Amino acid sequence: MRPRLRASVGRALAEPHGRLRVTMPSSLGRQHISPLIPAFLQQYPGVTVDLRMTDQIVDLVDEGIDLAVRIGALKDSTLVARKLASNRRVLCASPAYLSRHGTPRHPADLAQHECVILADQRDWSFVTPTGIIDVRVSGRLVTDNGEVIRDALAAGIGIGLKSTWSVAPLLASGELVTVLDDYPLAQTVAIWAVYPSRAFVPPKTMAFIEFLAGRFGEPPYWDLEPGRVMR
């Protein structure tokens, strides 16, 4: 094969193409990823996207998934991970709730408050001048859906632990306010792109990772411009 023709074929093979299967948490997907899909498809016309939004952890190999977007602290795994953006979390509540029940001044005060809880995450850990403190919280609403928590907080149900990508517009508008700002959470988490460990990563997968990381930015746009909507 002549050098010029060989180079042309090589570039064609490297162009992102084919069906890209992606799974991600439903709330993050709806708010910050699905609005970007049209731009991605326009930029990469050879790629077809199969977008699966679920809060369940999917086995990538068994399900034939190319890429998962996940939130949290990663556990040991054979999967490869690439950080897409930081995931700043805050404690927040509505002004109406705080007016009725008072504002906590120390993490220990949360034990006396109504908290809105995600799944089984009832132990919240904070950094204090005397070390890390764990607080066991309780409340009448427990859910596995982050949007339910956000809406309940806005309705004045209690205090919740939320990622800023979910509540930034409500914080900007004053519908929610943060509490215990002087006591950072003990665990730092992030938003990750996770894919099966293998020697060759398809161009379509790397293209989507780079696309998301570039659109999110660092710090991510929702922390810099809370009301901004990505397109």
C-alpha positions as CSV (number, residue, x, y, z in Angstrom):
1,M,0.0,0.0,0.0
2,R,1.4,3.4,-0.9
3,P,2.3,5.7,2.1
4,R,-0.3,8.4,1.3
5,L,-3.1,5.8,0.9
6,R,-2.0,4.0,4.1
7,A,-2.1,7.3,6.0
8,S,-5.6,8.0,4.7
9,V,-6.9,4.6,5.7
10,G,-5.3,5.0,9.2
11,R,-7.1,8.3,9.7
12,A,-10.4,6.7,8.7
13,L,-9.9,3.9,11.1
14,A,-9.1,6.3,13.9
15,E,-12.2,8.5,13.3
16,P,-14.9,7.9,16.0
17,H,-17.6,5.7,14.6
18,G,-20.0,2.9,15.6
19,R,-22.5,2.5,18.4
20,L,-21.5,4.0,21.8
21,R,-23.3,2.4,24.8
22,V,-23.2,4.7,27.8
23,T,-24.8,4.4,31.2
24,M,-25.1,7.1,33.8
25,P,-27.1,8.3,36.9
26,S,-30.5,9.5,35.8
27,S,-30.5,12.9,37.5
28,L,-27.0,13.9,36.3
29,G,-27.8,12.5,32.8
30,R,-31.0,14.5,32.4
31,Q,-29.6,17.7,33.8
32,H,-26.1,17.9,32.4
33,I,-25.4,15.2,29.8
34,S,-28.5,14.6,27.7
35,P,-28.6,18.4,26.7
36,L,-25.1,17.9,25.3
37,I,-25.9,14.8,23.1
38,P,-27.1,16.8,20.0
39,A,-23.8,18.7,19.9
40,F,-21.8,15.5,20.3
41,L,-23.7,13.8,17.5
42,Q,-23.2,16.8,15.3
43,Q,-19.5,16.8,16.0
44,Y,-19.1,13.1,15.4
45,P,-21.5,12.0,12.7
46,G,-20.1,8.5,12.5
47,V,-21.2,7.7,16.1
48,T,-24.6,6.4,17.3
49,V,-25.3,6.9,21.0
50,D,-27.2,4.4,23.1
51,L,-27.9,6.3,26.3
52,R,-29.0,4.4,29.4
53,M,-30.0,6.4,32.5
54,T,-30.2,4.4,35.6
55,D,-29.2,4.8,39.2
56,Q,-28.3,1.1,39.3
57,I,-24.6,0.0,39.0
58,V,-24.4,-1.8,35.7
59,D,-21.8,-4.5,35.0
60,L,-20.1,-3.0,31.9
61,V,-18.6,-6.2,30.6
62,D,-21.7,-8.4,31.1
63,E,-24.0,-5.7,29.6
64,G,-21.7,-4.8,26.7
65,I,-21.4,-1.1,27.9
66,D,-18.6,1.0,26.5
67,L,-18.6,3.7,29.2
68,A,-20.2,4.5,32.5
69,V,-20.5,7.9,34.1
70,R,-20.4,7.5,37.9
71,I,-20.4,9.7,40.9
72,G,-18.5,9.2,44.2
73,A,-15.3,7.8,45.6
74,L,-14.2,4.9,43.4
75,K,-13.6,1.5,44.8
76,D,-10.8,-0.8,43.8
77,S,-11.7,-2.2,40.4
78,T,-10.3,-3.6,37.2
79,L,-12.1,-0.8,35.4
80,V,-10.2,2.3,34.1
81,A,-11.4,5.6,35.4
82,R,-11.0,9.2,34.1
83,K,-12.1,12.2,36.2
84,L,-14.6,14.3,34.3
85,A,-15.2,17.0,37.0
86,S,-15.1,17.6,40.7
87,N,-18.3,17.0,42.6
88,R,-18.7,19.6,45.3
89,R,-21.4,18.7,47.9
90,V,-23.1,21.0,50.3
91,L,-25.7,20.7,53.1
92,C,-28.7,22.8,52.3
93,A,-32.3,23.6,53.2
94,S,-35.0,26.1,52.4
95,P,-35.1,29.4,54.3
96,A,-38.6,28.4,55.4
97,Y,-37.4,25.2,57.1
98,L,-34.6,27.0,58.9
99,S,-37.0,29.7,60.0
100,R,-39.2,27.1,61.6
101,H,-36.6,24.8,63.1
102,G,-33.4,26.9,63.4
103,T,-30.1,26.7,61.7
104,P,-27.6,24.1,62.9
105,R,-24.3,25.6,64.1
106,H,-22.3,22.4,64.6
107,P,-22.6,19.0,62.8
108,A,-23.8,17.4,66.0
109,D,-26.9,19.6,65.8
110,L,-28.1,17.6,62.8
111,A,-29.2,14.9,65.1
112,Q,-32.0,17.2,66.2
113,H,-33.1,18.1,62.7
114,E,-35.3,16.5,60.0
115,C,-33.0,15.3,57.3
116,V,-33.8,14.0,53.8
117,I,-31.7,10.9,53.2
118,L,-30.4,9.3,50.0
119,A,-30.8,5.5,50.1
120,D,-28.9,4.2,53.2
121,Q,-26.5,7.1,53.6
122,R,-27.5,8.0,57.1
123,D,-23.9,8.7,58.4
124,W,-22.6,12.1,57.4
125,S,-18.9,12.8,58.2
126,F,-17.4,16.3,58.7
127,V,-14.0,17.8,59.3
128,T,-13.9,19.8,62.5
129,P,-11.0,21.5,64.4
130,T,-10.9,18.5,66.7
131,G,-11.0,15.9,64.0
132,I,-13.6,14.0,61.9
133,I,-17.0,13.7,63.4
134,D,-19.7,11.2,62.2
135,V,-23.3,12.2,62.6
136,R,-26.1,9.7,62.4
137,V,-29.0,11.6,60.8
138,S,-32.7,10.7,60.6
139,G,-35.7,11.8,58.8
140,R,-39.1,10.8,57.5
141,L,-38.2,10.8,53.8
142,V,-35.6,8.3,52.4
143,T,-35.3,7.9,48.7
144,D,-32.9,6.6,46.0
145,N,-33.6,9.5,43.7
146,G,-31.7,12.7,44.0
147,E,-34.4,14.8,42.3
148,V,-36.9,13.8,44.9
149,I,-34.5,15.0,47.6
150,R,-33.9,18.3,45.8
151,D,-37.7,18.9,45.4
152,A,-38.3,18.0,49.1
153,L,-35.7,20.4,50.3
154,A,-37.1,23.2,48.2
155,A,-40.5,22.4,49.7
156,G,-39.1,22.8,53.3
157,I,-39.1,19.2,54.4
158,G,-35.7,19.3,56.0
159,I,-31.9,19.4,55.5
160,G,-30.1,17.4,52.8
161,L,-26.7,16.6,51.4
162,K,-26.6,17.6,47.7
163,S,-24.2,17.9,44.9
164,T,-24.0,21.5,43.5
165,W,-24.6,20.2,40.0
166,S,-28.1,19.3,41.2
167,V,-29.0,22.4,43.3
168,A,-26.9,25.3,42.0
169,P,-29.8,27.1,40.4
170,L,-31.8,26.8,43.6
171,L,-28.9,28.2,45.6
172,A,-28.5,31.0,43.1
173,S,-32.2,31.9,43.4
174,G,-32.3,31.7,47.2
175,E,-34.8,28.8,47.2
176,L,-32.1,26.9,49.1
177,V,-29.3,28.1,51.3
178,T,-26.3,26.2,52.6
179,V,-25.6,25.4,56.2
180,L,-22.5,24.3,58.2
181,D,-20.2,25.9,55.6
182,D,-17.4,25.9,58.2
183,Y,-17.4,22.1,58.4
184,P,-16.4,20.5,55.1
185,L,-17.5,17.0,54.4
186,A,-14.8,14.4,55.2
187,Q,-15.1,12.5,51.9
188,T,-14.2,14.1,48.6
189,V,-16.0,12.7,45.6
190,A,-15.9,13.3,41.9
191,I,-17.7,12.6,38.6
192,W,-15.9,9.8,36.7
193,A,-15.9,8.2,33.3
194,V,-15.3,4.5,33.8
195,Y,-14.6,1.9,31.1
196,P,-13.4,-1.7,30.9
197,S,-9.7,-2.1,31.2
198,R,-8.2,-3.1,27.9
199,A,-5.2,-2.2,25.7
200,F,-7.2,-0.5,23.0
201,V,-9.9,2.1,23.9
202,P,-12.2,2.8,20.9
203,P,-12.0,6.3,19.5
204,K,-15.7,6.7,20.1
205,T,-15.2,6.2,23.8
206,M,-12.3,8.6,24.1
207,A,-14.1,11.2,22.1
208,F,-17.1,11.1,24.4
209,I,-14.9,11.3,27.5
210,E,-12.9,14.3,26.1
211,F,-16.2,15.9,25.0
212,L,-17.8,15.7,28.4
213,A,-14.6,16.8,30.3
214,G,-14.3,19.8,28.0
215,R,-17.9,20.9,28.3
216,F,-18.0,20.4,32.1
217,G,-14.7,22.3,32.8
218,E,-12.7,22.4,36.0
219,P,-14.1,23.9,38.2
220,P,-17.3,22.7,36.5
221,Y,-19.5,25.4,34.9
222,W,-22.4,24.8,37.4
223,D,-20.1,26.1,40.2
224,L,-19.0,29.1,38.2
225,E,-22.3,30.0,36.6
226,P,-25.1,28.3,38.5
227,G,-27.9,29.3,36.1
228,R,-26.0,28.3,32.9
229,V,-27.5,25.6,30.7
230,M,-25.1,23.7,28.4
231,R,-26.0,23.2,24.8
